[in-house]
Amino acid sequence: MFLGTTMPMYETIAVVEKNSVVLDIGSAYTKIGFARETGPRFIIPTEVNHPHSGKCVKVWEYQGKEDLYVILKEFVHKLYFKYLVVNPKDRRVVIVESVLCPTLFRNTLAEVLFNHFEIPSLVYVPSHLMALFTLGISSALVMDAGYAETTTLPIYAGVPILSALESLSLGGQVIHRRIEVELMEKATVKTSELEERNLTEVLTEPLSESVLEDIKVRTCFVTPRGRGLILQAHESRKQIRGSASPDPELEVPAPPPDVNYPLDGGKTMTIPGSIREWAPEILFEQDADNKSIATMVLDSLLRCPIDTRKELASNVIIMGGTAMLPGFKHSLLTEIKMLLDDPRYSSRLPLKEIKIHSPPAKENYIAWLGAAAFGATEAVPSRSITKDQYRQKKYIPDWSDRKWADTGSSI
């Protein structure tokens, strides 16, 4: 072998671009990881210690732009250097956002990433559209049942139908509030002396959001619709009659078993079975405007062009952490089918069936997984805003300005 005929080593090395960082900052939890991966590296609470006060604060509970900038700078620093452990300057960023994301938040986040962390480029992707990437389809009605709210958005041929968007302040947060109220009224606690006392007599401070979340995840479930309707009727009559005693005209089913939940200091709280199934029922109760998470699906379909409704109804995607409650999808589908016989919908929406997809991921990170798939495509460089472009214009275009309809051809 003659050394003179060999190729220089640097000419044989291929330059491989590093996988993009994929970030989904939810109201309660943040999903972080890299493109081309099958799941987020970490799912962490969307909170950080405030650099000024030292108190733990939720990222979305900011007080103006300056406060948000400080919080996001601290939070993003934690994401990069505590969890991902990568150099921000080396990787593109794909951010999953809700179509209802405040402009102040998305612009401030971009400012932090470009000016402080000096990322090379950034692209925002709508969460509902990303859910379609996990299934390889271009049309679906997507429901996102999150912590602060539930939204439904139909997407047809890759184009979100914004006029059909439905949103209600129903999600994990309202379930937590009902759990808290019901526990204060009905729960009992066994102390280390084996005496049983009311929860209100034992607590020195309100139950934290993390404890309420844990109680919801470990003990609560969505009851079948038959029982749910009876419970709703019983609660309604109880409020009218002003008494907690059972209505003799309404046979109330026996509650599920009570469960014990450990508290600090060797205490054990007994959670009544009635709370376990009654708390999530708030999602299915119709408000003064006859709205619930089930009516949102049908109302969204009614706002869509008539020739798209059948296909959208056959392709429903449910995502969001609240949708992970046991029995959620089954009860939602049952409720929707019952509403199809309601005079409000039967004449205007003559559908024979509603089909819910089973995406290849847990409901709480479906949108993140779709963004990870999108982040591996060749569309990312052309759709991203580079650091130089941002510093010239100081402007992040809305995702609709980026002509997201074109993504339908790449799904």
DOGU-270101 format. One line per field, with one value per residue (C-alpha): x, y, z; residue in three letters. Coordinates in nm, 4 decimals. Each point is the difference from the previous one (the first is absolute). Layout:
N
px = X:...;
py = Y:...;
pz = Z:...;
tilum = ALA:...;
! end
This chain:
411
px = 0.0000:0.1443:-0.0682:0.0022:-0.3217:-0.2061:-0.2720:0.0406:-0.2034:-0.2013:-0.1379:-0.1606:-0.1829:-0.3680:-0.1448:-0.3048:-0.2381:-0.0876:-0.3574:-0.2232:-0.1183:-0.3770:-0.1751:-0.3639:-0.0690:-0.3393:-0.1998:0.0937:0.2794:0.2759:0.1156:0.3581:0.2158:0.1446:-0.1360:0.0021:-0.0572:-0.3061:-0.0735:0.1060:0.3149:-0.1713:-0.3481:0.0336:-0.2281:-0.0167:0.1410:0.3290:0.1496:-0.0360:0.3497:-0.1205:-0.2314:0.1410:-0.3540:-0.1147:-0.2300:-0.1935:0.1350:-0.3418:-0.0828:0.2145:-0.0474:0.0728:0.2662:0.3048:-0.1021:-0.0707:0.3436:0.1711:-0.2063:0.0512:0.3733:0.0292:-0.2312:0.1687:0.3407:-0.1228:-0.1277:0.3279:0.2583:-0.1720:-0.2034:0.1102:0.3652:0.0685:0.1325:-0.2949:0.2145:0.0345:-0.3606:-0.3133:-0.3096:-0.3520:-0.2628:-0.3468:-0.2576:-0.3737:-0.1861:-0.1228:0.3513:0.0308:0.2119:0.1928:0.1075:0.1157:0.1853:0.1711:0.1020:0.1536:0.1823:0.1468:0.1087:0.1564:0.1528:0.1025:0.0635:0.0898:-0.1720:0.0560:-0.3681:-0.3517:-0.3331:-0.3378:-0.2360:-0.3712:-0.0670:-0.3259:0.1629:0.2982:-0.2348:-0.0736:0.3682:-0.0135:-0.2629:0.1045:-0.3347:-0.0845:-0.3575:-0.1317:-0.1897:0.2465:-0.1020:0.2645:-0.1140:0.2715:0.0446:-0.1524:-0.2417:-0.1339:0.0051:-0.1269:0.1315:-0.0889:0.2824:-0.0868:0.2646:0.2623:-0.1828:-0.1358:-0.3597:0.0335:-0.3634:-0.0964:0.2250:-0.1737:0.1499:-0.1222:0.1733:-0.0405:0.3039:0.2149:-0.0159:-0.3778:0.0201:0.2592:-0.2280:-0.2919:0.2225:0.1185:-0.3520:-0.1364:0.2934:-0.0421:-0.3651:0.0164:0.3538:0.1259:0.3541:0.1441:0.2833:0.2910:-0.2111:-0.2530:-0.2687:-0.2171:-0.0586:-0.1365:0.2550:-0.0687:0.1055:0.3328:0.1282:0.2161:0.0104:-0.1973:0.0809:0.2651:-0.0702:0.2443:-0.1908:-0.3322:0.1545:0.1252:-0.3400:-0.1672:0.2445:0.0050:-0.3624:-0.2405:-0.1702:-0.2739:-0.3091:-0.2192:-0.2535:-0.3024:0.1342:0.1277:-0.3422:-0.1553:0.2673:-0.0588:-0.3751:0.0463:0.2360:-0.2361:-0.2991:0.2087:0.0864:-0.3628:-0.1240:0.2886:0.0646:0.2707:-0.2491:-0.0793:-0.2981:-0.2632:-0.1073:0.3515:0.1886:0.3641:0.2503:0.2348:0.3308:0.3295:0.2277:0.1780:0.3784:0.2715:0.2507:0.3173:0.0701:0.3042:0.0552:-0.1214:-0.3584:-0.2314:-0.2859:-0.3072:-0.1309:-0.3699:-0.0831:-0.2629:0.2740:0.2006:-0.2703:-0.1757:0.3009:0.0670:-0.3724:0.0333:0.1392:-0.3295:-0.2427:-0.1637:0.0295:-0.2556:0.0668:-0.0478:0.3722:0.2230:0.3022:-0.2344:-0.2002:0.3281:0.0670:-0.3409:-0.0004:0.3371:-0.1340:-0.3040:0.2281:0.1932:-0.0957:-0.2667:0.2043:0.2818:-0.2052:-0.0214:0.3751:0.0763:-0.2485:0.1744:0.3401:-0.0154:0.3245:-0.0028:0.3124:0.0973:0.0781:-0.3615:-0.0959:0.2146:-0.2627:-0.1328:-0.3286:0.0370:-0.0122:-0.2723:-0.2238:0.0653:-0.0908:-0.3150:-0.1060:0.0558:-0.2105:-0.2783:0.0150:-0.0341:-0.3589:-0.0606:-0.2266:0.2754:0.2208:-0.2067:-0.1479:0.3106:0.2648:-0.1301:0.3102:-0.0110:0.3246:0.2872:0.3400:0.2864:0.3556:0.2539:0.3280:0.3339:0.0714:-0.1439:-0.2516:0.2176:0.2773:-0.1750:0.0638:0.3651:0.0461:-0.1500:0.2374:0.2927:-0.1010:-0.0412:0.3386:0.1631:-0.1336:0.1657:-0.2743:0.1535:0.2864:-0.2273:-0.2700:0.2259:0.0871:0.3777:0.1865:0.1055:-0.3544:-0.1368:0.2598:-0.0764:-0.3791:-0.0605:-0.3174:-0.1297:-0.2749:-0.3121:-0.0069:-0.2837:0.2314:0.2403:-0.2585:-0.0411:-0.2494:0.2985:0.0846:-0.2975:0.1978:0.2871:-0.2058;
py = 0.0000:0.3353:0.2924:0.2362:-0.1513:0.0189:0.2616:0.2610:-0.1051:0.3220:-0.0548:-0.3307:0.1229:0.0795:0.2973:-0.1173:0.2600:-0.0506:-0.0879:0.2981:0.0710:-0.0551:0.1965:-0.0065:0.2429:-0.0992:0.1711:-0.2668:-0.2080:0.0550:-0.2707:0.0255:-0.2161:-0.0295:-0.0494:-0.3547:-0.1502:-0.2034:0.1902:0.3025:-0.0329:0.1701:0.1082:0.2581:0.2507:0.3359:0.1887:0.1480:0.1825:0.3718:0.1541:0.3111:-0.1362:-0.3530:-0.1402:-0.2796:0.1532:-0.1371:0.1235:0.1050:0.2075:0.2976:0.3686:0.1849:-0.0319:0.0725:-0.2569:-0.2557:0.0589:-0.0655:-0.3132:-0.1438:0.0682:-0.1970:-0.2765:-0.0505:-0.0004:-0.2869:-0.1892:0.0245:-0.0381:-0.2201:-0.2332:-0.0011:0.0875:0.1378:0.3270:0.2212:0.1472:-0.3389:-0.1023:0.1270:0.0282:-0.1234:0.1361:-0.1491:0.2705:0.0277:0.2076:0.1990:0.0732:0.3712:0.2031:0.1449:-0.3456:-0.1271:0.3232:0.0149:-0.3650:0.0672:0.3019:-0.2078:-0.2812:0.2235:0.2780:-0.1774:-0.3591:0.0829:-0.2977:-0.0295:-0.0160:-0.0431:-0.1225:-0.0044:-0.2859:-0.0197:-0.2816:-0.1197:-0.0367:-0.1873:-0.2663:-0.1029:-0.0759:-0.2908:-0.1748:0.0987:0.1601:0.3487:0.0443:-0.0418:0.1710:0.0429:0.0468:0.1159:-0.0563:0.1673:0.1533:0.3472:-0.0581:-0.2361:0.0996:-0.1664:0.0923:-0.1702:-0.0338:-0.0848:-0.0810:0.1404:0.3312:0.0935:0.1246:0.2844:0.1048:-0.3363:0.0331:-0.0736:0.0679:-0.0398:0.0537:-0.3677:-0.2120:-0.1320:0.3267:-0.0049:-0.3654:0.0971:0.2714:-0.2412:-0.2591:0.2648:0.1179:-0.3536:-0.1144:0.2913:-0.0937:-0.3793:-0.1345:-0.1253:-0.0505:-0.2611:0.1423:-0.1842:-0.0365:-0.1952:0.2581:0.1020:0.3692:0.2179:0.1145:0.3679:-0.0575:-0.1539:0.2164:0.2982:0.1225:-0.0764:-0.3153:0.0752:-0.0296:-0.2913:-0.1925:0.0654:-0.1141:-0.3172:-0.0715:0.0487:-0.2263:-0.2757:-0.0159:0.1721:-0.1341:0.0962:-0.1999:-0.1605:0.2424:-0.1775:0.0480:0.3458:0.1253:-0.1381:0.1716:0.3282:-0.0255:-0.0826:0.2929:0.2360:-0.1048:0.0171:0.3618:0.0843:-0.1751:0.1374:-0.3320:-0.2657:-0.2774:-0.2258:0.0838:-0.2710:0.0346:-0.0702:-0.3223:0.0965:-0.2788:-0.1134:0.1902:-0.1729:-0.1029:0.2587:0.0153:0.1008:0.2664:0.0650:0.3520:0.1458:-0.0679:-0.3603:0.1047:-0.1927:0.1707:-0.1992:0.1133:-0.0872:-0.1993:0.2561:0.2606:-0.2355:-0.0135:0.3305:0.2308:-0.0760:0.0172:0.3787:-0.0435:-0.1497:0.2285:0.2486:0.3616:0.2783:0.0133:-0.3782:-0.0461:-0.2905:-0.1733:-0.2307:0.2832:0.1652:-0.2826:0.0267:0.3798:-0.0022:-0.2361:0.2217:0.2935:-0.1957:-0.0122:-0.2622:-0.2143:-0.0360:-0.1097:-0.3723:-0.0399:0.2105:-0.1957:-0.3224:0.1379:0.1386:0.0300:0.0516:0.1322:0.1791:-0.1172:0.0172:-0.2523:-0.2588:-0.0421:-0.3586:-0.0173:0.3460:-0.1014:-0.2592:0.2411:0.2801:-0.2191:-0.1252:0.3558:0.1172:-0.2852:0.0886:0.3640:-0.1014:-0.0973:0.3358:0.2332:0.2633:-0.2207:-0.2821:0.2099:0.2070:-0.2701:-0.3325:-0.2059:-0.3743:-0.0359:0.1763:-0.1713:0.0795:-0.0857:-0.1733:0.1897:-0.1754:0.1991:0.0977:0.2809:0.2479:0.0087:-0.0692:0.3555:-0.0193:-0.3265:0.1543:0.2942:-0.2401:-0.1651:0.3380:0.1083:-0.2837:0.1190:0.2252:0.2584:0.1253:0.2079:0.1716:0.0804:0.1108:0.3547:0.0322:0.2045:0.2566:0.0354:0.0532:0.2606:0.1921:0.0031:-0.0676:-0.1785:-0.3562:-0.0636:-0.1785:-0.3662:0.0755:0.2451:-0.2837:-0.1687:-0.3089:-0.1322:-0.1234:-0.2508:-0.2059:-0.1193:-0.1184:-0.1942;
pz = 0.0000:-0.1023:0.2337:-0.2923:-0.1412:0.3161:0.0430:0.2741:0.3037:0.0225:-0.3505:0.0963:0.3105:-0.0549:0.1811:0.1966:0.1385:0.3649:0.0850:0.0768:0.3518:0.0286:0.2731:0.1120:0.2866:0.1369:0.2725:0.2552:-0.1539:-0.2544:-0.2401:-0.1269:-0.2227:-0.3482:-0.3510:-0.1416:0.3461:0.1001:0.3186:0.2026:0.2103:0.2930:0.1095:0.2777:0.1759:-0.1772:0.2948:0.1142:0.2963:-0.0675:-0.0087:0.1878:0.2679:0.0207:0.0099:-0.2296:-0.2626:-0.2937:-0.3316:-0.1303:0.3088:-0.0942:0.0789:-0.3224:-0.2673:0.2169:0.2586:-0.2737:-0.1550:0.3339:0.0666:-0.3489:0.0078:0.3238:-0.1197:-0.3386:0.1704:0.2176:-0.3048:-0.1901:0.2735:0.2594:-0.2193:-0.3655:0.0732:-0.3488:-0.1369:-0.1110:-0.2816:-0.1729:-0.0615:-0.1678:0.2195:-0.0749:0.2405:0.0301:0.0675:0.0386:-0.2570:0.3019:0.1274:0.0978:-0.2399:0.2943:0.1126:-0.3403:-0.0811:0.3384:-0.0246:-0.3421:0.1395:0.2822:-0.2322:-0.2665:0.2080:0.3182:-0.1121:-0.3614:-0.1613:-0.3786:-0.1011:0.1324:-0.1330:0.1755:-0.0866:0.0965:0.2451:-0.1589:-0.3422:0.1468:0.1355:-0.3599:-0.0648:0.2441:-0.2147:-0.3510:-0.0824:-0.1250:0.1284:0.3530:0.2780:0.2864:0.3635:0.2462:0.3603:0.2026:0.3425:-0.0453:-0.2878:-0.2628:-0.3665:-0.3157:-0.3426:-0.3305:-0.2543:-0.3589:-0.2629:0.2352:0.0434:0.3471:-0.0215:0.2493:-0.0319:0.1516:0.3055:0.3318:0.3425:0.3580:0.3333:0.0846:0.0812:0.2787:0.1919:0.0534:0.1041:0.2619:0.1343:0.0348:0.1691:0.2445:0.0868:0.0367:0.2132:0.2390:0.0410:0.0139:0.0537:0.3346:0.1279:0.2339:0.2068:0.1572:0.3155:-0.2114:0.0584:-0.2964:-0.0645:-0.2787:-0.2562:0.0761:0.3637:-0.0955:-0.2871:0.0883:-0.3626:-0.3182:-0.1958:-0.2613:-0.3706:-0.0238:0.2686:-0.1713:-0.3297:0.1656:0.1535:-0.3386:-0.1833:0.2617:0.1082:-0.2412:-0.3121:-0.2442:0.0824:-0.2723:-0.1419:0.1492:0.3519:-0.0882:-0.1054:0.3194:0.2110:-0.1822:0.0511:0.3689:0.0538:-0.1821:0.2084:0.3180:-0.0713:-0.0726:0.3148:0.2075:0.1681:-0.0188:0.0662:-0.2966:-0.2159:0.0541:-0.3636:-0.1318:0.0640:0.0449:-0.0766:0.2744:-0.0102:-0.0808:0.2892:0.2103:-0.0267:0.2451:-0.0950:0.2062:0.1241:0.1702:0.3677:-0.0031:-0.0769:-0.2327:-0.1808:-0.0942:-0.3383:-0.0404:-0.3109:-0.0971:-0.0533:-0.2210:-0.2666:0.0627:-0.0440:-0.3723:-0.0729:-0.0184:-0.3537:-0.1194:0.1819:-0.2341:0.1116:-0.0298:-0.3752:-0.0334:-0.0645:0.1050:-0.1472:-0.1918:-0.1574:-0.1073:-0.2458:-0.1646:0.0021:-0.1765:-0.2640:-0.0574:-0.0748:-0.2634:-0.3697:-0.0439:-0.2396:0.2571:0.2998:-0.0727:-0.0437:0.3078:0.2128:-0.1055:0.1044:0.3527:0.1966:0.3768:0.1710:0.3206:0.3514:0.1197:-0.2701:0.1813:0.2737:-0.0048:-0.1891:-0.1585:-0.3663:0.0448:0.1910:-0.2486:-0.2963:0.1749:0.0848:-0.3581:-0.1383:0.2441:-0.1106:-0.3652:0.0850:0.1680:-0.2049:0.0086:-0.2177:-0.1529:-0.2812:-0.0724:0.0421:-0.1380:0.0802:0.0506:0.1932:0.1703:-0.0030:0.2366:-0.1051:0.2234:-0.0616:0.0629:0.3162:0.3354:-0.0236:0.1914:-0.2625:-0.3313:-0.1218:0.1066:-0.1919:-0.3134:0.0320:0.0420:-0.3275:-0.1689:0.1352:-0.1943:-0.3361:-0.2545:0.0542:0.3252:-0.1496:-0.2524:0.2558:0.2826:0.0955:0.0235:0.2577:-0.2604:-0.1353:0.3498:0.0901:-0.3188:0.0299:0.3735:-0.1056:0.0258:-0.2582:0.1117:-0.1008:-0.2443:-0.1757:-0.0668:-0.2228:0.2108:-0.2493:-0.1994:0.2737:-0.1060:-0.2988:0.2174:0.2529;
tilum = MET:PHE:LEU:GLY:THR:THR:MET:PRO:MET:TYR:GLU:THR:ILE:ALA:VAL:VAL:GLU:LYS:ASN:SER:VAL:VAL:LEU:ASP:ILE:GLY:SER:ALA:TYR:THR:LYS:ILE:GLY:PHE:ALA:ARG:GLU:THR:GLY:PRO:ARG:PHE:ILE:ILE:PRO:THR:GLU:VAL:ASN:HIS:PRO:HIS:SER:GLY:LYS:CYS:VAL:LYS:VAL:TRP:GLU:TYR:GLN:GLY:LYS:GLU:ASP:LEU:TYR:VAL:ILE:LEU:LYS:GLU:PHE:VAL:HIS:LYS:LEU:TYR:PHE:LYS:TYR:LEU:VAL:VAL:ASN:PRO:LYS:ASP:ARG:ARG:VAL:VAL:ILE:VAL:GLU:SER:VAL:LEU:CYS:PRO:THR:LEU:PHE:ARG:ASN:THR:LEU:ALA:GLU:VAL:LEU:PHE:ASN:HIS:PHE:GLU:ILE:PRO:SER:LEU:VAL:TYR:VAL:PRO:SER:HIS:LEU:MET:ALA:LEU:PHE:THR:LEU:GLY:ILE:SER:SER:ALA:LEU:VAL:MET:ASP:ALA:GLY:TYR:ALA:GLU:THR:THR:THR:LEU:PRO:ILE:TYR:ALA:GLY:VAL:PRO:ILE:LEU:SER:ALA:LEU:GLU:SER:LEU:SER:LEU:GLY:GLY:GLN:VAL:ILE:HIS:ARG:ARG:ILE:GLU:VAL:GLU:LEU:MET:GLU:LYS:ALA:THR:VAL:LYS:THR:SER:GLU:LEU:GLU:GLU:ARG:ASN:LEU:THR:GLU:VAL:LEU:THR:GLU:PRO:LEU:SER:GLU:SER:VAL:LEU:GLU:ASP:ILE:LYS:VAL:ARG:THR:CYS:PHE:VAL:THR:PRO:ARG:GLY:ARG:GLY:LEU:ILE:LEU:GLN:ALA:HIS:GLU:SER:ARG:LYS:GLN:ILE:ARG:GLY:SER:ALA:SER:PRO:ASP:PRO:GLU:LEU:GLU:VAL:PRO:ALA:PRO:PRO:PRO:ASP:VAL:ASN:TYR:PRO:LEU:ASP:GLY:GLY:LYS:THR:MET:THR:ILE:PRO:GLY:SER:ILE:ARG:GLU:TRP:ALA:PRO:GLU:ILE:LEU:PHE:GLU:GLN:ASP:ALA:ASP:ASN:LYS:SER:ILE:ALA:THR:MET:VAL:LEU:ASP:SER:LEU:LEU:ARG:CYS:PRO:ILE:ASP:THR:ARG:LYS:GLU:LEU:ALA:SER:ASN:VAL:ILE:ILE:MET:GLY:GLY:THR:ALA:MET:LEU:PRO:GLY:PHE:LYS:HIS:SER:LEU:LEU:THR:GLU:ILE:LYS:MET:LEU:LEU:ASP:ASP:PRO:ARG:TYR:SER:SER:ARG:LEU:PRO:LEU:LYS:GLU:ILE:LYS:ILE:HIS:SER:PRO:PRO:ALA:LYS:GLU:ASN:TYR:ILE:ALA:TRP:LEU:GLY:ALA:ALA:ALA:PHE:GLY:ALA:THR:GLU:ALA:VAL:PRO:SER:ARG:SER:ILE:THR:LYS:ASP:GLN:TYR:ARG:GLN:LYS:LYS:TYR:ILE:PRO:ASP:TRP:SER:ASP:ARG:LYS:TRP:ALA:ASP:THR:GLY:SER:SER:ILE;
! end
